[in-house]
């Protein structure tokens, strides 16, 4: 069977992270949503997404296809239903379609003619940006069980203090020395060739993905995910870093999400709690307004390729777009549009040519080419986000 992941109606709610990737490629827990589905299905997937992303994330259609709403995370019960779908059958959770069968020649889908399967069991869904960190503990626990089932951890150096060691798993090549790892409150996963340097304090749930590094003297609280090839230090609590990003110095990051290719300058901090303990409002691209999250703790949402200078400060519930450069002292506003350059005293446009030069250098350091395909995506995002740079919000 051919499986296709589609963005669904929540894509715009997940901006800025879906500006340069489909919903399926959001990381939550240990794996991306796509990686979760592929591991459960034992099959590769392709994608239905925005036209400007389709060159990098193409769709492959066959005679029979099962389309899956990528905002829903898989579990075994849901996967069993998806695998068993037949022609003219669809799975719904409430009013939302989860998956359905479609033929290659089928131009339109009329669900009124489908047999509906109601999925009433619980499953995680990523419908808002804050879901990525707020639901990370549950997603990380599920991924840990999925990845480590029937396997034995690589040896962990006796120089470390391990609390609840049966919930700590190291892949081949993972290295950790003279640190305290406490998995009492959640599992700890150390990916292939990852490194935890000396003198770190880590509480689960925690995932350090392939070739990621925790530098010396970090304090990390669950549920936190450090994506592949990322580097972190300082104090981190309940944050998700997609990958290839760096928060390599002292400073606080909490209840936050960073995309790929971000860099947080030394001694930068974000607030995750308002002084009056009120629920946090966050910029929503879909409604072009600040909306209630219902959360008391909510920090920084930073899009891909964005960076800060040293000593940068962010207010509670700040959204930073793609390819921003924040460097002025003081707190920038709570919503910074993509391709903005500046800070508390104001912003100018960060022109693509200059932004691409920085991206090329940073990506080269991780042996990833900045190619024309990537440039075309970011150029489209530059045009797409122009209107937000032209008015105050």
C-alpha beads as a LAMMPS data file, in Angstrom:
LAMMPS data file: protein, C-alpha beads

393 atoms
392 bonds

1 atom types
1 bond types

-500.0 500.0 xlo xhi
-500.0 500.0 ylo yhi
-500.0 500.0 zlo zhi

Masses

1 110.0

Atoms # bond

1 1 1 0.000 0.000 0.000
2 1 1 1.094 3.570 -0.697
3 1 1 0.904 5.985 2.234
4 1 1 0.735 9.773 1.808
5 1 1 0.890 12.258 4.696
6 1 1 -1.058 15.484 4.171
7 1 1 -0.869 18.760 6.090
8 1 1 -4.555 19.095 6.935
9 1 1 -6.382 22.211 8.171
10 1 1 -3.998 23.035 11.033
11 1 1 -0.971 23.852 8.883
12 1 1 -1.266 27.626 9.287
13 1 1 -1.672 27.237 13.056
14 1 1 1.777 25.618 13.059
15 1 1 3.594 28.496 11.361
16 1 1 6.428 29.569 11.498
17 1 1 7.565 25.924 11.668
18 1 1 5.588 24.888 8.581
19 1 1 6.947 27.714 6.425
20 1 1 9.793 25.480 5.248
21 1 1 8.512 21.952 6.034
22 1 1 5.311 19.919 5.889
23 1 1 3.467 19.151 9.128
24 1 1 4.836 15.601 8.861
25 1 1 8.400 16.807 9.412
26 1 1 7.788 18.498 12.747
27 1 1 9.843 16.877 15.512
28 1 1 8.071 16.017 18.761
29 1 1 9.337 13.410 21.199
30 1 1 12.393 11.736 19.691
31 1 1 11.261 11.326 16.087
32 1 1 9.565 13.533 13.526
33 1 1 5.903 12.754 12.854
34 1 1 6.907 11.212 9.520
35 1 1 9.527 9.002 11.157
36 1 1 6.932 7.771 13.664
37 1 1 4.457 6.800 10.949
38 1 1 7.123 5.120 8.823
39 1 1 8.415 3.096 11.764
40 1 1 4.924 1.886 12.649
41 1 1 3.952 1.195 9.032
42 1 1 7.263 -0.381 8.016
43 1 1 6.987 1.690 4.865
44 1 1 8.124 4.990 3.398
45 1 1 5.724 7.902 2.965
46 1 1 5.406 10.889 0.662
47 1 1 3.642 14.198 1.172
48 1 1 0.822 16.459 0.067
49 1 1 1.817 19.978 1.103
50 1 1 2.039 23.535 -0.240
51 1 1 3.066 23.852 -3.897
52 1 1 6.272 25.753 -3.104
53 1 1 7.427 22.886 -0.840
54 1 1 6.521 20.080 -3.249
55 1 1 9.869 20.124 -5.100
56 1 1 11.655 19.173 -1.873
57 1 1 8.779 17.082 -0.501
58 1 1 7.140 15.400 -3.515
59 1 1 4.067 13.191 -3.567
60 1 1 4.089 9.717 -5.108
61 1 1 0.665 8.383 -6.095
62 1 1 -0.153 4.783 -6.982
63 1 1 -3.250 2.810 -7.926
64 1 1 -4.350 2.596 -4.292
65 1 1 -3.351 5.162 -1.658
66 1 1 -4.053 5.804 1.995
67 1 1 -3.879 9.481 2.917
68 1 1 -3.038 10.257 6.549
69 1 1 -3.568 13.556 8.357
70 1 1 -0.036 14.318 9.560
71 1 1 -1.188 16.294 12.603
72 1 1 -2.219 12.984 14.236
73 1 1 0.569 10.986 15.861
74 1 1 0.408 7.209 15.418
75 1 1 -0.176 4.550 18.022
76 1 1 -0.698 0.827 17.447
77 1 1 -4.517 0.932 17.555
78 1 1 -4.678 3.782 15.061
79 1 1 -2.086 2.207 12.778
80 1 1 -4.039 -1.076 12.728
81 1 1 -7.115 0.814 11.551
82 1 1 -5.137 2.726 8.915
83 1 1 -3.478 -0.408 7.510
84 1 1 -6.871 -2.101 7.304
85 1 1 -8.580 0.637 5.298
86 1 1 -10.362 -0.481 2.140
87 1 1 -11.706 1.447 -0.822
88 1 1 -14.343 4.038 0.154
89 1 1 -13.437 3.875 3.842
90 1 1 -12.296 6.743 6.076
91 1 1 -11.278 7.127 9.705
92 1 1 -12.634 10.126 11.595
93 1 1 -12.035 11.486 15.065
94 1 1 -15.058 13.641 15.734
95 1 1 -15.414 15.943 12.736
96 1 1 -11.771 15.596 11.686
97 1 1 -10.639 13.097 9.057
98 1 1 -7.633 11.076 10.222
99 1 1 -7.059 8.834 7.189
100 1 1 -8.865 7.637 4.077
101 1 1 -8.430 5.412 1.033
102 1 1 -8.278 6.999 -2.423
103 1 1 -7.682 5.688 -5.948
104 1 1 -5.146 7.270 -8.284
105 1 1 -7.904 8.218 -10.738
106 1 1 -10.107 9.737 -8.012
107 1 1 -10.245 13.509 -8.581
108 1 1 -12.548 14.401 -5.685
109 1 1 -13.316 12.795 -2.345
110 1 1 -16.927 12.859 -1.165
111 1 1 -16.902 11.520 2.385
112 1 1 -20.700 11.224 2.369
113 1 1 -20.233 8.203 0.099
114 1 1 -17.560 6.663 2.361
115 1 1 -17.985 4.166 5.138
116 1 1 -16.930 6.072 8.262
117 1 1 -14.861 4.462 11.009
118 1 1 -15.021 6.436 14.266
119 1 1 -11.736 6.462 16.126
120 1 1 -12.630 7.167 19.745
121 1 1 -9.436 6.107 21.479
122 1 1 -7.017 8.842 22.423
123 1 1 -4.084 9.831 20.251
124 1 1 -1.764 12.814 20.357
125 1 1 -2.395 15.588 17.877
126 1 1 -0.207 18.581 17.041
127 1 1 -2.694 21.322 16.210
128 1 1 -0.897 24.407 17.611
129 1 1 2.734 25.443 17.956
130 1 1 2.621 25.127 21.727
131 1 1 1.477 21.494 21.441
132 1 1 5.020 20.670 20.350
133 1 1 6.499 21.331 23.792
134 1 1 3.317 20.882 25.854
135 1 1 2.774 17.311 24.571
136 1 1 6.468 16.464 24.297
137 1 1 6.592 14.341 27.474
138 1 1 3.917 11.949 26.223
139 1 1 5.378 11.823 22.706
140 1 1 8.896 11.195 24.025
141 1 1 7.677 8.367 26.262
142 1 1 5.889 6.721 23.315
143 1 1 8.920 7.077 21.019
144 1 1 11.230 5.676 23.686
145 1 1 9.084 2.549 23.996
146 1 1 8.830 2.210 20.208
147 1 1 12.557 2.614 19.540
148 1 1 13.974 0.592 22.423
149 1 1 11.523 -2.327 22.533
150 1 1 13.449 -5.631 22.604
151 1 1 16.810 -3.885 22.439
152 1 1 19.693 -3.438 24.877
153 1 1 21.360 -0.112 25.570
154 1 1 24.987 0.421 24.668
155 1 1 27.222 0.530 27.767
156 1 1 27.242 3.812 29.714
157 1 1 30.423 4.883 31.483
158 1 1 30.611 4.143 35.217
159 1 1 31.878 7.689 35.781
160 1 1 28.215 8.807 35.655
161 1 1 25.525 8.704 38.327
162 1 1 22.466 6.978 36.853
163 1 1 19.106 7.136 38.632
164 1 1 16.529 4.639 37.300
165 1 1 19.097 3.241 34.818
166 1 1 16.592 0.832 33.242
167 1 1 14.926 3.904 31.716
168 1 1 18.158 5.214 30.187
169 1 1 19.085 4.043 26.686
170 1 1 22.222 4.838 24.705
171 1 1 22.621 4.095 21.005
172 1 1 25.923 2.963 19.504
173 1 1 28.611 5.613 19.753
174 1 1 26.827 7.713 22.402
175 1 1 29.242 9.106 24.984
176 1 1 28.555 10.538 28.429
177 1 1 31.020 11.135 31.264
178 1 1 30.871 12.444 34.853
179 1 1 27.236 13.554 34.674
180 1 1 24.040 12.861 36.618
181 1 1 21.176 11.334 34.620
182 1 1 17.856 10.945 36.452
183 1 1 15.144 9.024 34.574
184 1 1 12.695 8.844 37.495
185 1 1 10.208 11.257 35.913
186 1 1 10.730 10.140 32.301
187 1 1 13.082 8.183 30.038
188 1 1 16.440 9.429 28.806
189 1 1 17.485 8.611 25.235
190 1 1 20.973 9.226 23.877
191 1 1 21.082 8.969 20.081
192 1 1 23.774 7.520 17.863
193 1 1 27.149 9.286 18.275
194 1 1 25.660 11.903 20.618
195 1 1 27.792 13.389 23.396
196 1 1 27.150 14.566 26.955
197 1 1 30.252 16.325 28.203
198 1 1 31.379 16.385 31.830
199 1 1 29.459 17.942 34.683
200 1 1 25.871 17.921 33.380
201 1 1 22.625 17.534 35.341
202 1 1 19.860 15.951 33.253
203 1 1 16.337 14.937 34.320
204 1 1 14.060 12.984 32.027
205 1 1 12.143 12.913 29.931
206 1 1 15.041 13.822 27.661
207 1 1 16.106 12.975 24.123
208 1 1 19.491 13.792 22.643
209 1 1 19.275 12.865 18.978
210 1 1 22.000 11.677 16.620
211 1 1 25.300 13.606 16.844
212 1 1 23.796 16.206 19.181
213 1 1 25.941 17.550 22.024
214 1 1 25.336 18.747 25.570
215 1 1 28.303 20.943 26.505
216 1 1 29.713 21.206 30.050
217 1 1 27.687 22.366 33.009
218 1 1 24.163 22.233 31.577
219 1 1 20.992 21.874 33.667
220 1 1 18.265 20.200 31.632
221 1 1 14.738 19.413 32.813
222 1 1 12.128 17.316 31.053
223 1 1 10.466 17.043 28.766
224 1 1 13.206 18.278 26.448
225 1 1 14.286 17.176 22.974
226 1 1 17.577 18.191 21.371
227 1 1 17.380 17.343 17.671
228 1 1 20.195 15.905 15.531
229 1 1 23.453 17.838 15.183
230 1 1 22.355 20.447 17.736
231 1 1 24.499 21.818 20.578
232 1 1 23.111 22.966 23.917
233 1 1 24.239 24.290 27.281
234 1 1 22.896 26.474 30.087
235 1 1 19.441 25.902 31.600
236 1 1 16.755 24.246 29.459
237 1 1 13.284 23.152 30.529
238 1 1 10.537 21.523 28.436
239 1 1 11.926 22.691 25.100
240 1 1 12.032 21.101 21.652
241 1 1 14.900 21.886 19.267
242 1 1 14.225 20.435 15.824
243 1 1 17.844 19.968 14.750
244 1 1 21.075 21.603 13.516
245 1 1 20.581 24.467 15.989
246 1 1 22.799 25.834 18.721
247 1 1 22.089 27.094 22.224
248 1 1 25.655 26.508 23.259
249 1 1 26.084 28.892 26.207
250 1 1 24.565 29.960 29.519
251 1 1 21.059 31.375 29.503
252 1 1 17.530 30.038 29.972
253 1 1 15.263 28.407 27.389
254 1 1 11.933 27.113 28.674
255 1 1 8.571 25.942 27.303
256 1 1 9.864 26.774 23.856
257 1 1 10.416 25.443 20.340
258 1 1 13.338 26.200 18.020
259 1 1 13.334 25.243 14.342
260 1 1 16.439 24.130 12.459
261 1 1 19.573 26.230 11.884
262 1 1 18.878 28.599 14.793
263 1 1 21.580 30.093 16.988
264 1 1 20.977 31.528 20.458
265 1 1 23.681 33.931 21.616
266 1 1 25.449 33.599 24.964
267 1 1 23.458 34.611 28.075
268 1 1 20.219 34.960 26.111
269 1 1 17.023 34.228 28.054
270 1 1 13.334 33.833 27.487
271 1 1 10.498 34.376 29.935
272 1 1 7.976 31.540 30.136
273 1 1 5.703 32.938 32.882
274 1 1 3.971 36.318 33.098
275 1 1 4.519 38.366 36.253
276 1 1 0.772 38.308 36.977
277 1 1 0.574 34.536 36.307
278 1 1 -2.024 35.129 33.590
279 1 1 -2.545 32.688 30.711
280 1 1 -0.272 33.409 27.755
281 1 1 -1.408 34.772 24.373
282 1 1 0.583 33.838 21.269
283 1 1 0.629 35.189 17.713
284 1 1 -1.430 33.022 15.363
285 1 1 -0.628 33.345 11.654
286 1 1 -3.960 31.816 10.640
287 1 1 -6.035 34.533 12.366
288 1 1 -3.334 37.243 12.219
289 1 1 -3.918 38.022 15.885
290 1 1 -2.740 37.102 19.367
291 1 1 -4.791 34.212 20.731
292 1 1 -5.050 32.512 24.069
293 1 1 -3.034 29.323 24.480
294 1 1 -4.726 28.349 27.732
295 1 1 -1.223 27.837 29.139
296 1 1 0.387 29.563 32.093
297 1 1 3.867 28.565 30.882
298 1 1 4.731 29.429 27.283
299 1 1 8.050 30.804 26.066
300 1 1 9.677 31.293 22.671
301 1 1 8.633 29.995 19.240
302 1 1 11.554 30.592 16.859
303 1 1 11.400 29.769 13.142
304 1 1 14.229 28.225 11.131
305 1 1 17.474 30.100 10.371
306 1 1 16.794 32.745 13.044
307 1 1 19.539 33.962 15.367
308 1 1 20.171 36.171 18.375
309 1 1 23.120 38.187 19.633
310 1 1 24.485 37.777 23.158
311 1 1 22.291 38.864 26.090
312 1 1 19.089 38.833 24.024
313 1 1 15.864 38.776 26.084
314 1 1 12.438 37.515 25.019
315 1 1 9.111 38.192 26.709
316 1 1 6.650 35.451 27.573
317 1 1 4.930 34.119 24.453
318 1 1 7.194 35.497 21.719
319 1 1 6.980 34.291 18.101
320 1 1 9.997 34.817 15.836
321 1 1 9.656 34.074 12.123
322 1 1 12.090 32.518 9.655
323 1 1 15.493 34.122 8.985
324 1 1 15.362 36.779 11.701
325 1 1 18.409 38.378 13.292
326 1 1 17.735 39.785 16.778
327 1 1 20.534 41.868 18.246
328 1 1 19.353 45.128 19.875
329 1 1 19.375 45.285 23.717
330 1 1 16.004 45.103 25.454
331 1 1 12.906 43.036 24.723
332 1 1 11.791 42.856 21.065
333 1 1 8.055 42.811 20.398
334 1 1 6.150 39.558 20.872
335 1 1 5.821 38.888 17.150
336 1 1 8.752 39.376 14.787
337 1 1 7.924 38.721 11.102
338 1 1 10.230 36.575 8.980
339 1 1 13.321 38.217 7.429
340 1 1 13.507 40.939 10.099
341 1 1 16.760 42.476 11.342
342 1 1 16.959 44.451 14.602
343 1 1 15.360 44.332 18.041
344 1 1 13.732 46.483 20.720
345 1 1 14.461 49.744 18.905
346 1 1 12.891 48.573 15.650
347 1 1 13.410 46.342 12.633
348 1 1 14.522 46.572 9.044
349 1 1 14.213 43.934 6.330
350 1 1 16.816 41.170 6.338
351 1 1 17.319 40.802 2.578
352 1 1 17.474 37.229 1.229
353 1 1 20.932 37.652 -0.325
354 1 1 22.452 38.516 3.037
355 1 1 20.401 35.886 4.885
356 1 1 21.390 33.190 2.408
357 1 1 25.083 33.962 2.819
358 1 1 24.776 33.289 6.560
359 1 1 22.695 30.137 5.969
360 1 1 25.236 28.740 3.526
361 1 1 28.108 29.177 5.995
362 1 1 26.178 27.689 8.922
363 1 1 24.911 24.690 6.951
364 1 1 28.349 23.996 5.509
365 1 1 29.652 23.583 9.066
366 1 1 27.237 20.632 9.423
367 1 1 28.154 19.303 5.949
368 1 1 24.697 20.133 4.558
369 1 1 24.578 22.039 1.248
370 1 1 22.492 25.185 0.887
371 1 1 21.202 24.473 -2.593
372 1 1 18.930 26.234 -5.076
373 1 1 15.955 24.196 -3.924
374 1 1 16.387 25.508 -0.385
375 1 1 16.894 29.054 -1.664
376 1 1 13.674 28.915 -3.718
377 1 1 11.690 27.859 -0.642
378 1 1 13.091 30.698 1.446
379 1 1 12.593 33.234 -1.350
380 1 1 8.936 32.217 -1.445
381 1 1 8.696 32.636 2.333
382 1 1 10.251 36.105 1.976
383 1 1 7.493 37.147 -0.446
384 1 1 4.787 35.342 1.524
385 1 1 5.626 37.185 4.750
386 1 1 6.126 40.645 3.265
387 1 1 2.770 41.961 4.470
388 1 1 3.648 41.339 8.139
389 1 1 6.861 43.333 7.785
390 1 1 4.909 46.295 6.466
391 1 1 2.597 46.923 9.414
392 1 1 2.753 46.935 13.173
393 1 1 1.053 44.163 15.113

Bonds

1 1 1 2
2 1 2 3
3 1 3 4
4 1 4 5
5 1 5 6
6 1 6 7
7 1 7 8
8 1 8 9
9 1 9 10
10 1 10 11
11 1 11 12
12 1 12 13
13 1 13 14
14 1 14 15
15 1 15 16
16 1 16 17
17 1 17 18
18 1 18 19
19 1 19 20
20 1 20 21
21 1 21 22
22 1 22 23
23 1 23 24
24 1 24 25
25 1 25 26
26 1 26 27
27 1 27 28
28 1 28 29
29 1 29 30
30 1 30 31
31 1 31 32
32 1 32 33
33 1 33 34
34 1 34 35
35 1 35 36
36 1 36 37
37 1 37 38
38 1 38 39
39 1 39 40
40 1 40 41
41 1 41 42
42 1 42 43
43 1 43 44
44 1 44 45
45 1 45 46
46 1 46 47
47 1 47 48
48 1 48 49
49 1 49 50
50 1 50 51
51 1 51 52
52 1 52 53
53 1 53 54
54 1 54 55
55 1 55 56
56 1 56 57
57 1 57 58
58 1 58 59
59 1 59 60
60 1 60 61
61 1 61 62
62 1 62 63
63 1 63 64
64 1 64 65
65 1 65 66
66 1 66 67
67 1 67 68
68 1 68 69
69 1 69 70
70 1 70 71
71 1 71 72
72 1 72 73
73 1 73 74
74 1 74 75
75 1 75 76
76 1 76 77
77 1 77 78
78 1 78 79
79 1 79 80
80 1 80 81
81 1 81 82
82 1 82 83
83 1 83 84
84 1 84 85
85 1 85 86
86 1 86 87
87 1 87 88
88 1 88 89
89 1 89 90
90 1 90 91
91 1 91 92
92 1 92 93
93 1 93 94
94 1 94 95
95 1 95 96
96 1 96 97
97 1 97 98
98 1 98 99
99 1 99 100
100 1 100 101
101 1 101 102
102 1 102 103
103 1 103 104
104 1 104 105
105 1 105 106
106 1 106 107
107 1 107 108
108 1 108 109
109 1 109 110
110 1 110 111
111 1 111 112
112 1 112 113
113 1 113 114
114 1 114 115
115 1 115 116
116 1 116 117
117 1 117 118
118 1 118 119
119 1 119 120
120 1 120 121
121 1 121 122
122 1 122 123
123 1 123 124
124 1 124 125
125 1 125 126
126 1 126 127
127 1 127 128
128 1 128 129
129 1 129 130
130 1 130 131
131 1 131 132
132 1 132 133
133 1 133 134
134 1 134 135
135 1 135 136
136 1 136 137
137 1 137 138
138 1 138 139
139 1 139 140
140 1 140 141
141 1 141 142
142 1 142 143
143 1 143 144
144 1 144 145
145 1 145 146
146 1 146 147
147 1 147 148
148 1 148 149
149 1 149 150
150 1 150 151
151 1 151 152
152 1 152 153
153 1 153 154
154 1 154 155
155 1 155 156
156 1 156 157
157 1 157 158
158 1 158 159
159 1 159 160
160 1 160 161
161 1 161 162
162 1 162 163
163 1 163 164
164 1 164 165
165 1 165 166
166 1 166 167
167 1 167 168
168 1 168 169
169 1 169 170
170 1 170 171
171 1 171 172
172 1 172 173
173 1 173 174
174 1 174 175
175 1 175 176
176 1 176 177
177 1 177 178
178 1 178 179
179 1 179 180
180 1 180 181
181 1 181 182
182 1 182 183
183 1 183 184
184 1 184 185
185 1 185 186
186 1 186 187
187 1 187 188
188 1 188 189
189 1 189 190
190 1 190 191
191 1 191 192
192 1 192 193
193 1 193 194
194 1 194 195
195 1 195 196
196 1 196 197
197 1 197 198
198 1 198 199
199 1 199 200
200 1 200 201
201 1 201 202
202 1 202 203
203 1 203 204
204 1 204 205
205 1 205 206
206 1 206 207
207 1 207 208
208 1 208 209
209 1 209 210
210 1 210 211
211 1 211 212
212 1 212 213
213 1 213 214
214 1 214 215
215 1 215 216
216 1 216 217
217 1 217 218
218 1 218 219
219 1 219 220
220 1 220 221
221 1 221 222
222 1 222 223
223 1 223 224
224 1 224 225
225 1 225 226
226 1 226 227
227 1 227 228
228 1 228 229
229 1 229 230
230 1 230 231
231 1 231 232
232 1 232 233
233 1 233 234
234 1 234 235
235 1 235 236
236 1 236 237
237 1 237 238
238 1 238 239
239 1 239 240
240 1 240 241
241 1 241 242
242 1 242 243
243 1 243 244
244 1 244 245
245 1 245 246
246 1 246 247
247 1 247 248
248 1 248 249
249 1 249 250
250 1 250 251
251 1 251 252
252 1 252 253
253 1 253 254
254 1 254 255
255 1 255 256
256 1 256 257
257 1 257 258
258 1 258 259
259 1 259 260
260 1 260 261
261 1 261 262
262 1 262 263
263 1 263 264
264 1 264 265
265 1 265 266
266 1 266 267
267 1 267 268
268 1 268 269
269 1 269 270
270 1 270 271
271 1 271 272
272 1 272 273
273 1 273 274
274 1 274 275
275 1 275 276
276 1 276 277
277 1 277 278
278 1 278 279
279 1 279 280
280 1 280 281
281 1 281 282
282 1 282 283
283 1 283 284
284 1 284 285
285 1 285 286
286 1 286 287
287 1 287 288
288 1 288 289
289 1 289 290
290 1 290 291
291 1 291 292
292 1 292 293
293 1 293 294
294 1 294 295
295 1 295 296
296 1 296 297
297 1 297 298
298 1 298 299
299 1 299 300
300 1 300 301
301 1 301 302
302 1 302 303
303 1 303 304
304 1 304 305
305 1 305 306
306 1 306 307
307 1 307 308
308 1 308 309
309 1 309 310
310 1 310 311
311 1 311 312
312 1 312 313
313 1 313 314
314 1 314 315
315 1 315 316
316 1 316 317
317 1 317 318
318 1 318 319
319 1 319 320
320 1 320 321
321 1 321 322
322 1 322 323
323 1 323 324
324 1 324 325
325 1 325 326
326 1 326 327
327 1 327 328
328 1 328 329
329 1 329 330
330 1 330 331
331 1 331 332
332 1 332 333
333 1 333 334
334 1 334 335
335 1 335 336
336 1 336 337
337 1 337 338
338 1 338 339
339 1 339 340
340 1 340 341
341 1 341 342
342 1 342 343
343 1 343 344
344 1 344 345
345 1 345 346
346 1 346 347
347 1 347 348
348 1 348 349
349 1 349 350
350 1 350 351
351 1 351 352
352 1 352 353
353 1 353 354
354 1 354 355
355 1 355 356
356 1 356 357
357 1 357 358
358 1 358 359
359 1 359 360
360 1 360 361
361 1 361 362
362 1 362 363
363 1 363 364
364 1 364 365
365 1 365 366
366 1 366 367
367 1 367 368
368 1 368 369
369 1 369 370
370 1 370 371
371 1 371 372
372 1 372 373
373 1 373 374
374 1 374 375
375 1 375 376
376 1 376 377
377 1 377 378
378 1 378 379
379 1 379 380
380 1 380 381
381 1 381 382
382 1 382 383
383 1 383 384
384 1 384 385
385 1 385 386
386 1 386 387
387 1 387 388
388 1 388 389
389 1 389 390
390 1 390 391
391 1 391 392
392 1 392 393
